[in-house]
């Protein structure tokens, strides 16, 4: 019987190696291990062997069966890999073909505006910083030089959350300035960042929402002055609104976290009840800015005798409304597909300073 098993082993191994595809390999498996297979028949013939030789023959047949099963598994893996390679070669995708933008949906105007902001300020050397939507009173107010009785701390303006175990009040951040504080406390100057993100205040009407979006900028180094702030923001306004001759003016103002503080207006016209940006004899306020207050630097562990810098902030929703002539803020958050199809942007048409911000 040993000679018969050797011959069966050689024959079946040859059939396994010769199987050209998975179907042929399965046929070999059935022929070898099926109910009427060669190995199965040999096992059934054990009853005809003398009892003293039956045990040894049975062990040998079990080893033969295991060898055949292992060979089939190895061959199946090889054929599977070959089939996959063949399929991958046949199912190629030409990445040079143009996409079908109509099936990709639309990019929300706020998302589009954020990308535009990153493009403009990125070209000026700014990096993007992020932080938590929920922050403590220190980062949101105290470190920014807000006094304990400042109106912004009142519950009718701010969403307060349960305090931390140590008693520190927690809030939904009212501005992304919290990230400026966190950055100054962690990063040694020079610093040049913008902070786009969601903010929260208790207000709601056609031009205000309880949840809205802001972008703030921060520059800290040893040489920055008010002239740098003005040049940066004038270039931004003209690039964002795509008006090379857009009038820009700076008016004195007050913010707890900057000194001096100014508000920035851009030129516009309101003739006929229609708002049009550009030279027109009228002005529209769009953002606030100023030189970082020395107290803020001290609160963040930055030496105000060595370092100075400027900061600015603006509402992303507001500048998106101005640029894209959207008259009401509330539809921004209505999830109305009809509105998004009208005001949205094709996702693959990414804005750039070279190719245009809002093509």
C-alpha positions in Angstrom: 0.0 0.0 0.0 3.0 2.3 0.5 3.8 2.2 -3.2 0.2 3.0 -4.0 0.2 6.0 -1.7 3.5 7.3 -3.1 2.1 7.1 -6.6 -1.1 8.8 -5.6 0.9 11.6 -3.9 3.0 12.2 -6.9 0.0 12.2 -9.2 -2.2 14.5 -7.1 0.6 16.9 -6.4 1.2 17.2 -10.1 -2.4 17.9 -10.7 -2.4 20.6 -8.0 0.6 22.3 -9.5 -0.9 22.1 -13.0 -4.2 23.7 -12.1 -4.5 26.8 -14.2 -7.3 28.5 -12.3 -9.5 28.3 -9.2 -12.1 26.2 -11.0 -9.5 23.6 -12.1 -8.0 23.5 -8.6 -11.4 22.8 -7.1 -11.9 19.9 -9.5 -8.6 18.5 -8.3 -9.7 18.9 -4.7 -12.9 16.9 -5.3 -11.0 14.3 -7.3 -8.5 13.8 -4.4 -10.6 14.5 -1.2 -14.2 14.2 -2.3 -16.6 11.4 -1.3 -15.3 9.4 -4.3 -11.8 10.9 -4.3 -8.5 9.0 -4.5 -7.5 9.6 -0.9 -11.0 8.8 0.4 -11.0 5.5 -1.5 -7.6 4.6 0.0 -8.9 5.3 3.5 -12.0 3.1 2.8 -9.6 0.2 1.8 -8.0 0.2 5.2 -10.6 -2.4 6.4 -9.0 -4.9 4.0 -5.5 -4.5 5.6 -4.3 -6.8 8.4 -5.0 -5.3 11.9 -1.3 -5.1 12.8 -0.6 -2.9 9.7 -3.8 -0.9 9.7 -2.7 1.7 12.3 0.5 2.6 10.5 -1.2 2.8 7.1 -4.0 5.0 8.6 -1.4 7.4 9.9 0.4 7.5 6.5 -2.9 8.2 4.8 -3.7 11.1 7.2 -0.3 12.6 6.4 -1.0 12.2 2.7 -4.4 14.0 3.1 -2.8 16.8 5.1 -0.1 17.2 2.4 -2.7 17.4 -0.4 -4.9 19.9 1.6 -1.8 22.1 2.3 -0.8 22.0 -1.4 -4.3 23.0 -2.5 -4.3 26.0 0.0 -0.9 27.2 -1.3 -2.0 26.9 -4.9 -5.3 28.7 -4.2 -3.4 31.6 -2.7 -1.1 31.8 -5.7 -3.9 31.6 -8.2 -5.9 34.2 -6.2 -3.0 36.7 -6.2 -2.6 36.1 -10.0 -6.3 36.7 -10.6 -6.2 39.9 -8.5 -3.2 41.2 -10.4 -4.9 40.4 -13.7 -8.1 42.2 -12.6 -6.2 45.2 -11.4 -4.4 45.5 -14.8 -7.7 45.1 -16.7 -9.6 47.6 -14.5 -7.4 50.6 -14.8 -8.5 54.1 -14.1 -7.3 57.0 -16.2 -6.7 59.8 -13.7 -6.1 62.2 -16.6 -9.7 62.1 -17.5 -11.8 65.1 -16.3 -14.1 64.5 -13.4 -17.9 65.0 -13.7 -18.3 68.0 -11.3 -22.1 67.7 -11.5 -22.1 64.5 -9.5 -19.8 65.7 -6.7 -22.2 68.0 -4.9 -21.5 71.6 -3.9 -19.0 73.2 -1.5 -20.7 75.4 1.1 -19.9 79.1 0.7 -18.4 79.1 4.3 -16.1 76.2 3.4 -15.2 78.0 0.2 -14.4 81.2 2.0 -12.2 79.4 4.6 -10.2 77.9 1.7 -9.8 81.3 0.2 -8.6 82.8 3.5 -6.0 80.0 3.9 -4.8 80.7 0.3 -4.4 84.4 0.9 -2.8 84.4 4.3 -0.8 81.3 3.5 0.9 83.2 0.7 1.8 85.8 3.4 3.5 83.2 5.5 0.7 82.4 8.0 0.0 78.9 9.2 -3.4 77.6 10.4 -4.0 76.9 14.1 -6.9 75.1 15.7 -8.3 74.7 19.2 -11.3 73.4 21.2 -14.8 74.8 20.8 -15.3 74.5 24.6 -12.8 76.5 26.6 -12.4 77.9 30.1 -12.9 81.5 31.3 -9.2 82.2 31.5 -8.5 81.5 27.8 -11.7 83.1 26.6 -11.7 86.2 28.8 -9.1 86.7 31.5 -6.0 86.2 29.4 -7.4 88.5 26.8 -7.6 91.4 29.3 -11.4 91.3 29.8 -12.2 92.8 33.2 -14.4 90.9 35.6 -17.4 93.2 34.9 -17.0 93.3 31.1 -20.4 93.0 29.4 -19.1 90.1 27.2 -19.0 88.0 30.3 -22.7 88.3 30.9 -25.0 85.3 30.4 -27.1 87.1 27.8 -24.0 87.2 25.5 -22.2 84.0 26.4 -23.2 80.3 26.6 -21.9 79.1 29.9 -21.4 75.4 30.7 -21.0 73.5 34.0 -17.6 74.5 35.6 -14.6 72.3 36.0 -14.1 70.4 39.3 -11.7 73.2 40.3 -14.5 75.8 39.9 -13.2 77.3 36.6 -16.1 78.5 34.5 -16.4 76.8 31.1 -17.9 78.4 28.0 -18.6 77.8 24.3 -15.9 80.0 23.0 -17.1 83.5 21.9 -14.1 84.0 19.6 -11.2 82.1 18.2 -8.9 84.3 20.2 -8.7 81.4 22.7 -6.4 79.7 20.2 -4.2 82.7 20.0 -3.7 82.5 23.8 -3.0 78.8 23.6 -0.5 79.3 20.8 1.4 82.1 22.7 1.5 79.9 25.8 3.0 77.0 23.9 5.0 78.4 21.0 8.0 80.7 21.4 7.9 83.8 19.1 8.1 84.5 16.2 4.4 83.5 15.6 2.3 84.0 12.5 -1.0 82.2 12.5 -4.6 82.4 11.4 -7.4 80.7 13.4 -10.5 79.9 11.4 -13.3 78.1 13.3 -16.7 78.1 14.9 -17.7 80.5 17.6 -20.8 80.9 19.8 -22.8 83.9 21.1 -26.4 84.3 22.3 -27.7 86.2 19.3 -30.0 85.4 16.4 -31.4 87.4 13.5 -30.9 88.0 9.7 -27.3 88.9 10.2 -26.4 87.1 13.5 -26.5 83.4 14.4 -25.9 81.7 17.8 -23.2 79.7 16.0 -21.0 81.4 13.5 -17.5 81.4 12.0 -14.6 83.6 12.6 -11.0 83.9 11.4 -8.5 85.6 13.6 -4.8 86.4 12.9 -1.8 86.8 15.1 1.7 88.0 14.5 4.3 88.2 17.3 7.9 89.0 16.8 10.5 91.7 17.8 9.9 94.1 15.0 6.3 94.1 13.9 4.5 97.5 13.9 1.3 99.1 12.9 2.5 99.6 9.3 2.8 95.9 8.9 -0.7 95.4 10.2 -2.1 97.9 7.7 -0.2 96.5 4.8 -1.3 93.0 5.6 -5.0 93.8 5.9 -5.1 96.1 2.8 -3.5 93.3 0.7 -6.0 90.8 2.2 -9.1 93.0 1.5 -8.1 93.6 -2.1 -7.2 90.0 -2.8 -10.3 88.5 -1.1 -12.8 90.9 -2.8 -10.8 90.8 -6.0 -10.7 94.6 -6.4 -7.2 96.0 -6.9 -8.3 99.5 -6.2 -10.7 98.8 -3.2 -10.5 101.7 -0.8 -9.5 100.7 2.8 -9.5 102.9 5.8 -8.6 102.4 9.5 -10.6 104.0 12.3 -9.7 104.3 16.0 -11.6 101.9 18.2 -11.4 100.0 21.5 -10.8 96.3 22.2 -9.6 95.0 25.6 -6.9 92.8 24.0 -5.3 95.4 21.6 -3.8 98.8 22.1 -4.0 100.8 19.9 -7.2 99.3 18.4 -8.8 100.1 15.0 -11.7 99.0 12.9 -11.2 98.5 9.2 -13.7 99.8 6.6 -13.8 99.1 2.9 -15.3 101.4 0.3 -18.7 100.8 -1.1 -21.7 102.4 -2.8 -25.4 102.2 -1.7 -26.9 104.0 -4.6 -30.4 102.8 -5.4 -30.5 100.7 -2.3 -28.0 98.3 -3.7 -24.7 97.6 -1.9 -21.7 97.5 -4.2 -18.1 97.2 -3.0 -15.5 99.6 -4.4 -15.0 103.3 -4.7 -18.4 104.8 -4.1 -18.2 107.5 -1.4 -19.5 105.3 1.4 -17.8 102.8 3.9 -18.6 99.4 5.3 -16.9 98.0 8.5 -15.7 94.4 8.1 -13.1 93.7 10.8 -11.4 94.8 14.0 -7.7 94.7 14.7 -4.8 96.3 16.6 -1.5 95.9 18.3 -1.5 93.1 20.9 -2.0 94.6 24.4 1.1 94.2 26.7 -1.2 92.7 29.3 -2.1 89.9 26.9 1.5 89.2 26.2 2.3 89.0 30.0 -0.7 86.7 30.6 0.8 84.3 28.1 4.3 84.4 29.4 5.7 86.6 26.5 8.0 89.4 27.4 6.3 92.7 26.2 9.5 94.6 26.5 11.1 92.4 23.8 8.1 91.2 21.7 5.1 93.0 20.1 2.7 92.1 17.4 -0.7 92.6 15.9 -4.0 90.7 15.9 -7.2 90.9 13.8 -10.5 89.2 13.6 -13.5 89.0 11.2 -16.7 87.1 10.7 -16.3 84.5 7.9 -20.0 84.3 7.4 -20.2 88.1 7.0 -17.4 88.5 4.4 -18.9 85.5 2.5 -22.3 87.3 2.5 -20.6 90.4 1.2 -18.6 88.8 -1.5 -21.3 86.4 -2.8 -24.2 88.8 -2.4 -26.1 86.7 0.1 -28.6 88.8 2.0 -29.6 86.6 4.9 -27.4 84.6 7.2 -30.0 82.1 8.3 -30.0 80.0 5.1 -26.3 79.2 5.7 -27.5 76.7 8.4 -30.8 75.5 6.9 -29.3 72.5 5.0 -31.5 73.5 2.0 -30.1 71.7 -1.1 -31.7 74.1 -3.4 -29.9 77.0 -1.8 -26.6 75.1 -1.8 -27.0 74.2 -5.5 -27.4 78.0 -6.2 -24.7 79.4 -3.9 -22.4 76.4 -3.6 -19.1 75.8 -5.4 -17.7 72.9 -7.4 -15.4 70.9 -5.0 -12.7 70.1 -7.6 -12.4 73.8 -8.7 -10.1 74.7 -5.8 -9.3 78.4 -5.3 -5.8 79.7 -5.7 -4.1 83.1 -6.0 -2.7 82.1 -9.3 -5.9 80.7 -10.9 -8.5 82.8 -9.1 -10.2 82.6 -5.8 -13.8 82.2 -6.8 -14.0 80.9 -10.4 
